[in-house]
Amino acid sequence: MAEVETGPASIQEIAEVMYRILTEVVDIKNVANIGKQPPRHMLYITKQIDIPGEYRIDIDFPTERDAVKNKYVARIVIMLDGSGIDLIVGPCGLKPTRFPQTSWHTVKNLARQAVRDFQK
């Protein structure tokens, strides 16, 4: 059997994996709330890839009023130049925390915890 060489994942690939994992976390949280919370309490996740040099993942509050005020359960901005990952957690998070690109697991876990903590 021939060996397949795999190189290191690109930053874009890591961002896509992080988005897919967090999508599952949000879906699990929403399914768990069915019947317990009204639909307006469901979270939603979006990605924005049209800003040059950035890959954004937003886990948003369900109401437009909170979304208009730029309040997020979590906002992750992955710098595609490799300079780092910014993370804002919670509605009071005003300043992003910068993590090195290699700490993407830590950022993912902090965002997962923010989703878990949302309306326990």
C-alpha distances in whole Angstrom, upper triangle without the diagonal:
4,6,9,13,15,19,22,23,26,30,30,27,28,31,30,28,31,33,31,31,35,36,34,37,40,39,39,42,44,43,44,48,48,51,52,53,54,52,53,51,48,46,44,41,41,39,40,38,41,43,41,39,39,37,40,39,42,43,46,50,50,54,55,57,55,52,55,56,52,52,48,47,44,43,40,40,37,38,35,36,35,39,38,39,42,43,46,46,49,52,54,51,53,51,47,46,43,40,37,34,32,34,33,32,36,37,35,37,40,40,39,42,44,43,43,47,48,51,50
4,6,9,13,16,19,21,24,27,27,24,26,29,28,26,30,32,30,30,34,35,34,36,39,38,39,42,43,43,44,47,48,52,52,52,54,51,52,51,47,45,43,40,39,37,38,36,39,40,39,37,37,35,38,37,41,42,45,48,49,53,53,56,54,51,53,54,51,50,47,45,43,42,39,38,35,35,33,33,32,36,36,36,40,41,44,45,48,51,52,50,51,49,45,44,41,38,35,32,30,32,31,31,35,36,34,36,39,39,38,41,43,42,43,46,47,50,49
4,6,9,13,16,18,21,24,25,22,23,26,25,24,27,29,28,28,32,32,32,34,37,36,37,40,41,41,42,45,46,50,50,50,52,49,50,48,45,42,40,37,37,35,36,34,37,38,36,34,34,32,35,35,38,39,43,46,47,50,51,54,51,48,51,52,48,47,44,43,40,39,36,35,32,32,30,30,29,33,32,33,37,38,41,42,45,48,49,46,48,46,42,40,38,34,32,28,26,29,28,28,31,32,31,32,36,36,35,38,40,39,40,43,45,48,47
4,6,10,13,14,17,21,21,18,20,23,22,21,24,26,24,25,29,29,29,31,34,34,34,37,39,39,40,43,44,47,48,48,49,46,47,46,42,39,37,34,33,31,32,30,33,34,32,30,30,29,31,31,35,36,39,43,44,47,48,50,48,45,48,48,45,44,41,40,37,36,32,32,28,29,26,27,26,30,29,30,34,35,38,39,42,45,46,43,45,43,39,37,35,32,29,26,24,26,25,25,29,30,28,30,33,33,32,35,37,37,38,41,42,45,45
4,7,10,12,15,18,19,17,18,21,21,20,23,25,24,25,28,29,29,31,34,34,34,37,39,39,40,43,44,48,48,48,49,46,47,45,42,39,37,33,33,30,31,29,31,32,30,28,28,27,30,30,34,35,38,42,43,46,47,49,47,44,46,47,43,43,40,38,35,34,30,30,26,26,24,24,23,26,27,28,31,33,36,37,40,43,45,41,43,40,37,35,32,29,26,23,21,24,23,23,27,28,27,29,32,32,31,34,36,36,37,40,41,44,44
4,7,8,11,15,16,13,14,18,17,16,19,21,21,21,24,26,26,28,30,31,31,34,36,36,37,40,41,45,45,45,46,43,43,42,38,36,33,30,29,26,27,25,28,29,27,25,25,23,26,26,30,31,35,38,40,43,43,45,43,40,43,43,39,39,36,35,32,30,27,26,23,23,20,21,20,23,23,24,28,29,32,33,37,40,41,38,39,37,33,31,29,25,23,19,18,21,19,20,23,24,23,25,28,28,28,31,33,32,34,37,38,41,41
4,6,9,12,14,12,13,16,17,16,18,21,21,21,24,26,26,28,30,31,32,34,36,37,38,40,42,45,45,45,46,43,43,41,38,35,33,29,28,25,26,24,26,26,25,22,22,21,24,25,29,30,34,37,39,42,42,44,42,39,41,41,38,37,34,34,30,29,25,24,20,20,17,18,16,20,20,21,25,27,30,32,35,38,39,36,37,34,31,29,26,23,20,17,15,19,18,19,22,23,22,24,27,27,27,30,32,32,33,36,37,41,40
4,6,9,12,10,10,13,14,14,16,18,19,19,22,23,24,25,28,29,30,32,34,35,36,38,40,43,43,42,43,41,41,39,36,32,30,27,26,23,24,21,24,24,22,19,20,19,21,22,26,27,31,34,36,39,39,41,39,36,38,38,34,34,31,30,27,25,22,21,17,17,15,15,13,17,17,18,22,23,27,28,32,35,36,32,33,31,27,25,22,19,16,13,12,15,14,15,18,19,19,21,24,24,24,27,29,29,30,33,34,38,37
4,7,8,6,7,10,11,10,12,15,15,16,18,20,21,22,24,26,27,29,30,31,33,35,36,40,40,39,40,37,37,35,32,29,27,23,22,19,20,18,21,21,20,17,17,15,18,19,22,24,27,31,33,36,36,38,35,33,35,35,31,31,28,27,24,22,19,18,14,15,12,14,12,16,15,16,19,21,24,26,29,32,33,30,31,28,25,23,21,18,15,12,11,14,12,14,17,17,16,19,21,21,22,25,26,26,28,30,31,35,35
4,5,5,6,9,10,11,12,14,16,17,19,20,22,23,24,26,28,29,30,32,34,35,37,40,40,39,40,37,36,35,32,28,26,22,21,17,18,15,18,18,16,13,14,13,16,17,21,23,26,30,32,34,34,36,34,31,33,33,29,29,27,26,23,21,17,16,12,12,9,10,10,13,13,14,18,20,23,25,28,31,32,28,29,27,23,22,19,17,15,11,12,14,12,15,18,17,17,20,22,21,22,25,26,26,28,31,31,35,35
4,5,5,6,9,10,10,12,14,15,16,18,20,21,22,24,26,27,28,30,32,33,35,38,38,37,37,34,34,32,29,26,23,20,18,15,15,13,15,15,14,11,10,9,12,14,18,20,23,27,29,31,31,33,30,27,29,29,26,26,23,23,20,17,13,12,8,8,6,8,7,10,10,10,14,16,19,21,25,27,28,25,25,23,19,18,16,14,12,8,10,12,10,13,15,14,14,17,19,18,20,23,23,23,26,28,28,32,33
4,5,5,6,9,10,11,12,14,15,16,19,20,21,22,25,26,27,29,30,32,33,37,37,35,35,32,32,31,28,24,21,18,16,12,12,10,13,13,12,10,9,8,11,12,16,19,22,25,27,30,29,31,29,26,28,28,25,25,22,22,19,17,13,12,9,9,7,10,10,13,13,12,15,17,20,22,25,27,28,25,26,24,20,20,18,16,15,11,13,15,12,15,17,15,15,18,20,18,20,23,23,23,26,28,28,31,32
4,5,5,6,9,10,11,12,14,15,17,19,20,21,23,25,26,27,29,31,32,36,36,34,35,32,32,31,27,24,21,18,16,14,14,13,16,17,16,14,13,11,13,14,17,19,23,26,28,30,30,33,30,27,30,30,27,27,24,23,20,18,15,14,11,13,10,13,12,16,15,14,17,18,21,23,26,28,30,27,28,26,22,22,20,18,16,12,13,15,12,14,17,15,14,18,19,18,19,22,23,22,25,27,27,31,32
4,5,5,6,9,10,11,12,14,16,17,18,20,21,23,24,26,27,29,31,34,34,33,34,31,31,29,26,23,20,17,16,13,15,14,17,17,17,14,13,10,12,12,16,17,21,24,26,29,30,32,29,26,29,29,25,25,22,21,18,16,13,12,9,11,10,13,11,14,12,11,14,15,19,20,23,26,27,24,25,23,20,19,17,14,13,10,10,11,8,10,13,12,11,14,16,15,16,19,20,20,22,24,25,28,29
4,5,5,6,9,10,11,12,14,15,16,18,20,21,22,24,26,27,29,32,32,30,31,28,28,26,23,20,17,14,13,10,11,10,14,14,14,12,10,7,9,9,12,14,18,21,23,26,26,28,25,23,25,25,22,22,18,18,15,13,10,9,7,10,9,12,11,14,12,10,12,13,16,17,20,23,24,21,22,21,17,17,15,14,14,10,12,12,9,11,13,11,10,14,15,13,15,18,18,18,21,23,23,26,27
4,5,5,6,9,10,10,13,14,15,16,19,20,21,22,24,26,27,31,31,30,30,27,27,26,22,19,16,13,12,9,11,11,14,15,16,15,12,9,10,10,13,15,18,21,23,26,26,28,26,23,26,26,23,23,20,19,16,15,12,12,10,13,12,15,15,17,16,14,16,16,19,20,22,24,26,24,25,24,21,20,19,18,17,14,15,15,12,13,16,14,12,15,17,15,15,19,19,18,21,23,23,26,27
4,5,5,6,9,10,11,13,14,15,17,19,20,21,23,25,26,30,30,29,30,27,27,26,22,19,17,14,14,12,14,14,18,19,19,18,15,12,13,11,15,15,19,22,24,27,27,30,27,25,27,28,25,24,20,19,16,16,13,14,12,15,14,17,16,19,16,14,17,16,19,19,22,25,27,24,26,25,21,21,19,17,17,14,14,14,10,11,14,13,10,13,15,14,14,17,18,17,19,22,22,26,26
4,6,5,6,9,10,11,12,14,16,17,18,20,21,23,25,28,28,27,28,25,25,23,20,17,15,12,12,11,13,14,18,18,19,17,14,11,11,9,12,12,16,19,21,24,25,27,24,22,25,25,21,21,17,16,13,12,10,11,10,14,14,17,15,17,14,12,14,13,15,16,18,21,23,20,22,21,18,17,16,15,15,12,13,12,8,8,11,9,6,10,12,10,10,14,15,14,16,19,19,23,23
4,6,5,6,9,10,10,12,14,15,16,18,20,21,23,26,26,25,25,23,22,21,18,14,12,9,9,7,11,12,15,16,18,17,14,10,9,7,9,10,14,17,18,21,22,24,22,19,22,23,20,19,15,14,12,11,10,11,11,14,15,18,17,19,16,13,15,14,15,16,18,20,23,20,22,22,18,19,18,17,18,15,16,15,11,12,14,12,9,12,13,11,11,15,15,13,16,19,18,21,22
4,6,5,6,9,10,11,12,14,15,17,18,20,21,25,25,24,25,22,23,21,18,15,13,10,11,10,14,14,18,20,21,20,17,13,13,10,12,12,16,19,19,23,24,26,24,22,25,26,23,22,18,17,15,15,13,15,14,18,18,21,20,22,20,17,18,17,19,18,20,23,25,23,25,25,22,22,22,20,21,18,18,17,14,13,16,14,11,13,15,13,12,16,16,14,16,19,19,22,23
4,5,5,6,9,10,11,13,14,16,17,19,21,24,24,23,25,22,23,21,17,15,13,11,13,13,16,17,21,22,23,22,19,15,14,11,13,12,16,18,20,23,25,27,24,22,26,26,23,21,18,16,14,15,13,16,15,19,19,22,21,22,19,16,18,16,18,17,19,22,24,22,25,24,21,21,21,19,20,17,17,16,12,11,13,12,8,10,13,10,9,13,14,12,14,17,17,20,20
4,5,5,6,9,10,11,12,14,15,17,19,22,22,21,22,20,20,17,14,11,10,8,10,11,14,16,20,20,22,21,18,14,12,9,10,9,12,15,16,20,21,23,20,19,22,22,19,18,14,12,10,11,11,14,14,18,19,22,21,22,19,15,16,14,15,14,15,18,21,19,21,21,19,19,19,18,19,17,18,16,12,12,13,11,7,9,11,8,7,10,11,9,11,14,14,17,18
4,5,5,6,9,10,11,12,14,15,17,20,20,19,20,17,18,16,13,10,8,6,9,10,14,16,19,21,23,22,19,15,13,10,10,9,12,14,15,18,20,22,20,18,22,23,20,18,15,13,12,13,13,16,16,20,20,24,23,24,21,18,18,17,17,16,17,19,22,21,23,24,21,22,22,21,22,20,21,19,16,15,17,14,11,13,14,11,10,13,13,11,13,16,15,18,18
4,5,5,6,9,10,10,12,14,16,19,19,19,20,18,19,17,14,12,11,10,12,14,18,19,23,24,26,25,22,18,17,13,14,12,15,16,17,21,22,25,23,21,25,26,23,21,18,15,15,16,16,19,19,23,23,27,25,27,24,21,21,19,20,18,19,21,24,23,26,26,24,24,24,23,24,22,22,20,17,16,17,16,12,13,15,12,10,13,14,11,12,16,15,18,18
4,5,5,6,9,10,11,13,15,18,18,17,19,17,18,15,12,10,11,10,13,15,18,21,24,25,27,26,22,19,17,13,13,10,13,15,16,19,21,23,21,20,23,24,21,19,15,13,12,15,15,18,19,23,24,27,25,26,23,20,20,17,17,15,16,19,22,21,24,24,22,22,23,21,23,22,22,19,16,14,15,14,10,10,12,9,7,10,10,7,8,12,12,14,14
4,5,5,6,9,10,11,13,16,16,15,16,14,14,12,9,7,7,7,11,13,17,20,23,24,26,25,22,18,16,12,11,8,10,11,12,16,18,20,18,17,20,21,19,17,13,11,11,13,14,18,19,23,24,27,26,27,24,20,20,17,17,15,15,17,20,19,22,23,21,22,23,22,24,23,24,21,18,17,17,15,12,13,13,10,8,11,10,7,9,12,10,13,13
4,5,5,6,9,10,11,15,15,14,15,13,14,13,9,8,8,9,12,15,19,21,24,26,28,28,24,21,19,15,14,11,13,14,13,17,19,22,20,19,23,24,22,20,16,14,15,17,18,21,22,26,26,30,29,30,27,23,23,21,20,18,19,20,24,23,26,27,25,25,27,26,28,26,26,24,21,19,20,19,15,16,17,14,12,14,14,10,11,14,13,15,15
4,5,5,6,9,10,14,14,14,16,14,16,14,11,10,11,12,16,18,22,24,27,29,31,30,27,23,21,17,17,13,15,16,15,19,22,24,22,21,25,26,24,21,18,15,16,19,19,23,24,28,28,32,30,31,28,25,25,22,21,19,19,21,24,24,27,28,26,26,27,26,28,27,27,24,21,19,20,19,16,15,16,14,11,13,13,10,10,13,13,14,13
4,6,5,6,9,12,11,11,13,12,13,10,8,8,10,12,15,18,22,25,28,28,31,30,27,23,21,17,15,12,13,13,13,16,19,21,19,19,23,23,21,19,16,13,14,17,19,22,24,27,29,32,31,31,28,24,23,20,20,17,16,18,21,21,25,26,24,25,26,26,28,27,27,24,22,20,20,18,16,15,15,13,10,11,11,7,7,10,9,10,10
4,5,5,7,10,10,9,11,9,11,8,6,7,9,11,15,18,21,24,27,28,31,31,27,24,21,17,16,12,12,12,11,14,17,20,18,18,21,22,21,19,16,14,16,18,20,23,25,29,30,33,32,33,30,26,25,22,21,19,18,19,22,23,26,27,26,27,28,28,30,29,30,27,24,23,23,21,18,18,18,15,13,15,14,10,10,13,11,11,12
4,5,5,9,10,10,12,11,13,11,9,10,12,14,18,21,24,27,30,31,34,34,30,27,24,20,19,16,16,16,14,18,21,23,22,21,25,26,25,22,20,17,19,22,23,26,28,31,32,36,35,36,32,29,28,25,25,22,21,22,26,26,29,31,29,30,31,31,33,31,32,29,26,24,25,23,20,20,21,18,15,17,17,13,13,15,14,14,14
4,6,8,8,9,12,12,14,12,10,12,14,16,20,23,26,29,32,33,36,35,32,28,26,22,20,17,17,16,15,19,22,24,22,22,26,27,25,23,20,17,19,22,24,27,29,33,34,37,36,36,33,29,29,25,24,21,20,22,25,26,29,31,29,30,31,31,33,32,32,29,26,24,24,23,20,19,20,18,15,15,16,12,11,13,12,11,11
4,6,5,6,8,9,11,8,8,10,13,16,20,23,26,29,32,33,36,36,32,29,26,22,20,16,16,14,13,16,19,21,19,20,24,24,24,21,19,16,19,22,24,27,29,33,35,38,37,37,34,30,29,25,24,21,19,20,23,25,28,30,29,29,32,31,34,33,33,30,28,26,26,24,22,21,21,18,16,16,16,12,11,13,11,10,10
4,5,6,8,8,11,10,9,12,14,17,21,24,27,30,33,34,37,37,34,30,27,24,22,18,18,16,14,17,20,22,21,22,25,26,25,23,21,19,21,24,26,30,31,35,36,40,39,39,36,33,31,28,27,24,22,23,26,28,31,33,32,33,35,34,37,36,36,33,30,29,29,27,24,24,24,21,19,20,19,15,15,17,15,13,13
4,6,7,9,12,11,11,15,17,21,24,27,31,34,36,37,41,41,37,34,31,27,25,21,20,18,16,18,22,23,23,24,27,28,28,25,23,21,24,27,29,33,35,39,40,43,42,43,39,36,34,31,30,27,25,25,28,30,33,35,34,35,38,37,40,39,39,36,34,32,32,30,28,27,27,24,22,22,22,18,17,18,16,14,14
4,7,9,12,10,11,14,17,20,24,27,30,34,36,37,40,40,36,33,30,26,24,20,19,17,15,17,21,22,21,22,26,26,26,23,22,19,23,26,28,32,34,38,39,43,41,42,38,34,33,29,27,24,22,22,26,27,30,33,32,33,36,36,38,38,38,35,32,31,30,29,26,25,25,23,21,20,19,16,15,16,14,11,11
4,6,8,6,8,11,15,18,21,25,28,31,33,34,38,38,34,31,28,24,21,18,16,14,12,13,17,18,17,19,22,23,23,20,19,17,20,23,26,29,32,35,37,41,40,40,36,32,31,27,25,22,20,20,23,25,28,30,30,31,34,34,37,36,37,34,31,30,29,28,25,25,24,21,20,19,18,15,15,15,12,10,11
4,5,6,8,11,14,18,21,25,27,31,32,34,37,37,34,31,28,24,21,18,16,13,11,12,15,16,16,18,20,21,22,20,19,18,21,24,27,30,32,36,37,41,40,40,37,33,31,28,26,23,21,20,24,26,28,31,31,32,35,35,38,37,38,36,33,32,31,29,27,27,26,23,22,22,20,17,17,17,14,12,14
4,5,6,9,11,15,18,21,24,27,29,31,34,35,31,28,25,22,19,16,14,12,8,10,13,15,15,16,19,20,20,19,18,17,20,22,25,27,30,33,35,38,38,38,35,31,30,27,25,22,20,20,23,25,27,30,29,31,33,34,36,35,37,34,31,30,30,28,25,26,25,22,21,21,19,16,17,18,14,13,16
4,6,8,10,14,17,20,23,26,28,29,32,33,29,27,23,20,17,14,12,9,6,6,10,11,12,12,15,17,17,15,15,15,18,20,23,26,28,32,33,37,36,36,33,30,28,25,22,20,18,17,20,22,24,27,27,29,31,32,35,34,36,33,30,30,29,27,25,25,24,21,20,21,18,15,17,17,13,12,15
4,6,10,13,16,20,22,26,28,29,32,32,28,26,22,19,16,13,11,8,6,8,11,13,12,13,16,17,17,14,13,12,15,18,21,24,27,30,32,36,35,35,32,28,26,23,20,18,15,15,18,20,23,25,25,27,29,30,33,32,33,30,28,27,26,24,22,22,21,18,17,17,15,12,13,13,10,9,12
4,7,10,13,17,20,23,26,27,30,30,26,23,20,17,14,11,9,8,6,9,12,14,13,13,17,18,17,15,13,12,14,17,19,22,25,28,30,33,33,33,30,26,24,21,20,17,16,16,19,20,23,25,24,26,28,28,31,30,31,28,25,25,25,22,20,20,19,16,15,16,14,11,12,13,10,10,12
4,7,10,14,17,20,22,23,26,26,23,20,16,13,10,7,6,6,5,9,12,14,12,11,15,16,14,12,10,9,11,13,15,19,21,24,26,30,29,29,26,22,21,18,16,14,13,13,17,18,20,22,21,22,24,25,27,26,28,25,22,22,21,19,17,17,16,13,13,14,11,8,11,12,9,10,13
4,7,10,13,17,19,20,23,24,20,17,14,11,8,6,6,7,7,10,12,14,13,11,14,16,14,13,10,10,11,12,14,17,19,22,24,27,27,27,24,21,20,17,16,15,14,15,18,18,20,22,20,22,24,24,26,25,26,24,21,21,21,18,16,17,17,13,13,15,13,10,13,15,12,14,16
4,7,10,13,16,17,20,20,16,13,10,7,6,4,6,9,10,13,14,16,14,12,15,17,14,13,10,10,9,10,11,13,15,19,20,23,23,24,21,18,17,15,14,14,14,15,19,18,19,20,18,20,21,21,23,21,23,21,18,18,19,16,14,16,15,11,12,15,13,11,14,16,14,16,18
4,7,10,12,14,17,17,14,11,8,6,5,7,8,11,12,14,14,17,15,12,15,16,14,14,11,12,11,10,11,12,14,17,18,21,21,22,20,17,16,15,15,15,16,17,20,18,20,20,18,20,20,21,23,21,23,21,18,19,20,16,15,18,17,14,15,18,16,14,17,19,17,20,22
4,6,9,11,14,14,10,7,5,4,6,9,11,14,16,18,17,20,18,15,17,18,15,16,13,14,12,10,9,10,11,14,14,18,18,19,17,14,14,14,15,16,18,18,21,19,20,20,17,19,19,19,20,18,20,20,16,18,19,16,14,18,17,14,16,19,17,16,19,21,20,23,25
4,6,7,10,11,8,6,5,7,8,12,13,16,18,19,18,20,19,15,16,18,15,16,14,16,14,11,10,9,11,12,13,16,17,18,17,15,14,15,16,17,19,19,22,20,20,19,17,19,19,19,20,18,21,21,18,20,21,17,17,20,20,17,19,22,20,19,23,24,22,25,28
4,6,8,9,7,5,6,9,11,15,16,20,21,23,22,24,22,19,20,21,18,20,18,19,17,14,12,10,10,11,10,14,15,17,16,14,15,16,18,20,22,23,25,22,22,21,19,20,19,20,20,17,20,21,18,20,22,18,18,22,21,19,21,24,22,22,25,27,25,29,31
4,6,9,8,8,9,12,14,17,18,22,23,24,22,24,23,19,20,21,18,21,19,21,19,16,15,12,13,13,12,15,17,18,18,17,17,19,20,22,24,24,26,24,23,22,20,22,21,22,22,20,23,24,21,24,25,22,21,25,25,22,24,27,25,25,28,30,28,31,33
4,6,6,7,8,12,14,18,19,22,23,24,22,24,23,19,19,20,17,20,19,21,18,15,13,10,11,10,10,13,15,16,16,15,15,17,18,21,23,23,24,21,20,19,17,20,18,20,20,18,22,22,20,23,24,20,21,24,24,21,24,27,25,25,28,29,28,31,33
4,6,8,11,14,17,20,22,25,27,28,26,28,26,23,23,24,20,23,22,24,21,17,15,12,11,9,9,10,13,14,15,15,15,18,20,23,25,26,27,24,22,21,19,20,18,20,19,17,21,22,20,23,24,21,22,26,25,23,26,28,27,27,31,32,31,34,36
4,7,10,14,16,20,22,25,28,29,27,29,27,24,24,24,21,23,21,23,20,16,13,10,8,6,5,6,9,10,11,12,13,16,18,21,24,25,26,23,21,19,17,18,16,16,16,14,17,18,17,20,21,19,20,23,23,21,24,27,25,26,29,30,30,33,35
4,6,10,13,16,18,22,24,25,24,26,23,20,21,21,18,19,18,19,16,12,10,6,6,5,6,8,10,11,10,9,10,13,15,18,21,22,23,19,19,17,14,16,14,14,15,13,16,17,15,18,19,16,16,20,19,18,21,23,22,22,26,27,26,29,31
4,7,10,13,16,19,21,23,22,24,22,19,20,21,17,18,16,17,14,11,8,6,5,7,7,11,11,12,11,10,10,12,14,17,19,20,22,19,19,18,15,16,14,15,15,13,16,16,13,16,17,14,14,18,17,15,18,21,19,19,23,24,23,27,29
4,6,10,12,16,18,20,19,21,18,15,17,17,14,14,12,14,10,7,6,4,6,9,10,14,14,14,13,10,9,10,11,14,16,17,19,16,16,15,13,14,14,15,16,14,17,16,13,16,16,13,13,16,16,13,16,18,16,17,20,21,20,23,25
4,7,9,13,15,18,17,19,17,14,16,17,13,13,10,11,8,6,5,6,8,12,13,17,16,17,14,11,10,10,11,12,14,15,18,15,16,16,13,15,15,15,17,15,17,16,13,15,15,11,11,14,13,10,12,15,13,13,17,18,17,20,22
4,6,9,12,14,14,16,13,10,13,14,10,10,7,8,6,5,6,9,11,15,16,20,20,19,17,13,12,10,10,10,11,12,15,13,14,15,13,15,16,17,19,18,20,18,15,17,17,13,12,15,13,10,12,14,12,11,15,16,14,17,20
4,7,9,12,13,15,12,10,14,14,11,10,6,5,5,6,9,12,14,18,20,23,22,22,19,16,14,11,10,10,10,11,14,13,15,16,15,16,18,18,21,20,22,19,16,17,16,13,12,13,12,9,10,12,9,8,12,13,11,14,16
4,6,9,9,11,8,7,10,11,9,7,5,6,7,8,11,14,17,20,22,25,25,25,22,18,16,14,12,11,10,10,13,13,15,17,16,18,20,21,24,23,25,23,20,20,20,16,15,17,15,12,13,14,11,10,13,14,11,13,16
4,6,8,9,6,6,10,10,9,7,6,6,9,11,15,17,20,24,26,29,29,28,25,21,19,16,14,12,10,9,13,14,16,18,18,20,22,24,27,26,28,25,23,23,22,19,18,19,17,14,15,15,12,10,13,13,9,11,14
4,7,9,8,8,11,12,12,10,10,10,13,14,18,20,23,26,28,31,31,31,28,24,22,20,17,16,14,12,16,17,19,22,21,24,26,27,30,29,31,28,26,26,25,22,21,21,20,16,17,18,15,12,15,15,11,12,15
4,5,6,6,9,10,11,10,11,12,15,16,20,22,25,28,30,33,33,33,30,26,24,21,19,17,15,13,16,18,19,22,22,25,28,29,32,32,33,31,28,29,28,25,24,24,23,19,20,21,17,16,18,17,14,14,17
4,5,5,6,9,10,10,11,13,16,16,20,21,25,27,29,32,33,32,30,26,24,22,19,18,16,14,17,18,19,22,22,25,27,29,32,32,34,32,29,30,29,26,25,26,24,21,22,23,19,18,21,20,17,17,21
4,6,5,7,9,9,11,14,16,17,21,22,26,28,31,33,34,33,30,27,24,22,19,18,15,12,15,17,17,21,22,25,27,30,33,33,35,32,30,31,30,26,26,27,25,22,23,23,20,19,22,20,17,17,21
4,5,5,7,6,8,10,13,14,18,19,23,26,28,31,31,30,27,24,21,18,15,14,12,9,12,13,14,17,18,21,24,26,29,29,32,29,27,28,26,23,23,24,21,18,20,20,16,16,19,17,14,15,18
4,5,5,6,7,10,12,12,15,17,20,23,25,28,28,27,25,22,19,17,14,14,12,10,13,14,14,17,17,20,23,25,27,27,30,27,25,26,25,22,21,23,20,17,19,20,16,16,19,18,15,16,20
4,5,8,10,13,15,14,18,18,22,24,26,29,30,28,26,23,20,19,16,16,15,12,14,15,15,18,18,22,24,26,29,29,32,30,28,29,28,24,24,26,23,20,23,23,20,19,23,22,18,20,23
4,6,9,12,14,13,17,18,22,24,26,29,29,28,25,22,19,17,14,15,13,9,11,12,12,15,16,20,22,25,28,28,31,29,27,28,27,23,24,25,22,20,22,22,18,19,22,20,17,19,22
4,6,10,11,10,13,14,18,20,23,25,25,24,22,19,15,14,11,12,11,8,10,10,10,12,13,16,19,21,24,24,27,25,23,25,23,20,20,22,19,17,19,20,16,17,20,19,16,18,22
4,7,8,9,13,15,18,21,24,26,26,25,22,19,15,13,10,9,7,5,7,8,9,12,13,16,18,21,24,24,26,24,22,23,21,18,19,19,17,14,17,17,13,14,17,15,13,15,18
4,5,6,10,13,16,19,22,24,24,23,20,16,13,11,8,7,6,5,9,8,10,12,12,14,17,18,22,22,24,21,19,20,18,15,15,16,13,11,13,13,10,10,14,13,11,13,16
4,7,10,14,17,20,22,25,24,23,20,16,14,11,8,6,5,6,9,9,12,14,13,14,17,18,21,21,23,20,18,18,16,13,13,13,11,8,10,10,6,7,10,9,7,11,13
4,7,10,13,16,19,22,20,20,16,13,10,7,6,4,6,8,11,9,11,12,10,12,14,14,18,17,19,16,14,15,13,10,10,11,9,6,9,10,7,8,11,11,10,14,16
4,7,10,13,16,18,18,17,14,10,8,6,5,7,9,10,12,9,11,11,9,11,12,13,16,16,18,16,13,15,14,10,11,13,11,8,11,13,10,11,15,15,14,17,20
4,6,10,12,15,14,14,11,7,6,5,7,9,12,14,15,12,13,12,9,10,10,10,13,12,14,13,10,12,12,8,9,12,10,8,12,13,12,13,16,17,17,20,22
4,6,9,12,11,11,9,6,5,7,9,12,15,16,17,14,14,12,9,10,9,10,12,11,14,13,11,14,14,10,12,15,14,12,15,17,16,17,20,21,20,24,26
4,6,9,8,9,7,5,6,9,12,14,18,20,20,17,17,15,12,12,10,10,10,8,11,11,9,12,13,10,11,15,14,13,16,18,18,19,22,23,23,26,28
4,5,6,6,6,6,8,11,14,17,21,22,23,19,19,16,13,13,10,10,10,8,12,13,11,15,16,13,15,18,18,17,20,22,21,22,25,26,26,30,31
4,5,7,8,9,12,15,18,21,24,25,26,23,22,20,17,17,14,13,12,9,13,14,13,16,18,15,16,20,20,19,22,24,24,24,27,29,29,32,34
4,6,8,10,13,16,19,23,26,28,28,24,23,21,18,17,14,14,12,10,13,15,14,18,19,17,19,22,22,22,24,27,26,27,30,31,31,35,36
4,6,8,12,15,18,21,25,27,27,23,23,20,16,15,12,11,8,6,9,11,11,15,16,15,16,20,20,20,22,24,24,26,28,29,30,34,35
4,7,10,13,17,20,23,25,25,21,20,17,14,13,9,9,7,7,10,12,12,16,16,14,17,20,19,19,23,24,24,26,28,29,29,33,34
4,7,10,13,16,20,22,22,18,18,15,11,10,6,6,4,4,8,9,9,13,12,11,13,16,15,16,19,20,20,22,24,25,26,30,31
4,7,10,13,16,19,19,15,15,13,9,8,6,5,6,6,9,8,7,11,10,8,10,13,12,12,15,17,17,18,21,22,22,26,27
4,7,10,14,15,15,12,12,9,5,5,5,6,9,10,12,11,10,13,12,9,11,14,12,11,15,16,15,17,20,20,20,24,25
4,6,10,12,13,9,10,9,5,5,7,8,11,12,14,11,10,12,10,7,9,11,9,8,12,13,11,14,16,16,16,20,21
4,7,9,9,5,7,7,5,7,9,11,15,15,18,15,14,15,13,10,12,13,10,9,13,13,10,13,15,15,14,18,20
4,7,8,6,9,9,8,9,12,13,17,18,19,16,15,15,13,10,11,11,8,7,10,10,7,10,12,11,11,14,16
4,5,5,9,11,11,12,15,17,20,21,23,20,18,19,16,14,14,14,11,9,12,11,7,9,12,10,9,12,14
4,6,8,11,12,14,18,20,23,24,26,23,21,22,20,17,18,18,14,13,15,14,10,12,14,12,10,13,15
4,6,9,11,13,17,19,23,24,26,23,22,23,20,18,19,19,15,15,17,16,12,15,17,14,13,15,18
4,6,7,9,13,15,19,20,22,20,19,20,17,15,16,17,13,13,16,15,12,14,17,15,14,17,19
4,7,10,13,16,19,21,23,21,20,22,20,17,19,20,16,16,19,18,15,18,20,18,18,20,23
4,7,9,13,16,18,21,18,18,20,18,15,18,19,15,15,19,18,16,19,21,20,20,23,25
4,6,9,13,14,17,15,15,17,14,12,15,16,13,13,17,17,14,17,20,19,19,22,24
4,7,10,12,14,12,13,15,12,10,13,14,11,12,16,16,14,17,20,19,20,23,24
4,7,9,12,10,11,14,12,10,13,15,13,14,17,18,17,20,22,22,22,26,27
4,6,8,6,8,10,9,8,11,13,12,13,16,17,17,19,21,21,23,26,27
4,5,6,8,11,10,10,13,15,14,16,18,19,20,22,24,24,26,30,30
4,5,6,9,10,10,12,14,15,15,18,19,20,22,24,25,26,30,30
4,6,8,9,10,12,13,15,16,18,19,20,22,24,25,27,30,30
4,5,5,7,9,10,11,13,14,16,17,19,20,21,23,27,27
4,5,5,6,9,10,11,12,14,15,17,18,20,21,25,25
4,5,5,6,9,10,10,12,14,15,16,18,20,24,23
4,5,5,6,9,10,11,12,14,15,16,19,22,22
4,5,5,6,9,10,11,13,14,15,17,21,21
4,6,5,6,9,10,11,12,14,16,19,19
4,5,5,6,9,10,10,12,14,18,17
4,5,5,6,9,10,10,12,16,16
4,5,5,6,9,10,11,14,15
4,5,5,6,9,10,13,13
4,5,5,6,9,12,11
4,5,5,6,10,10
4,5,5,9,9
4,6,8,7
4,6,6
4,6
4
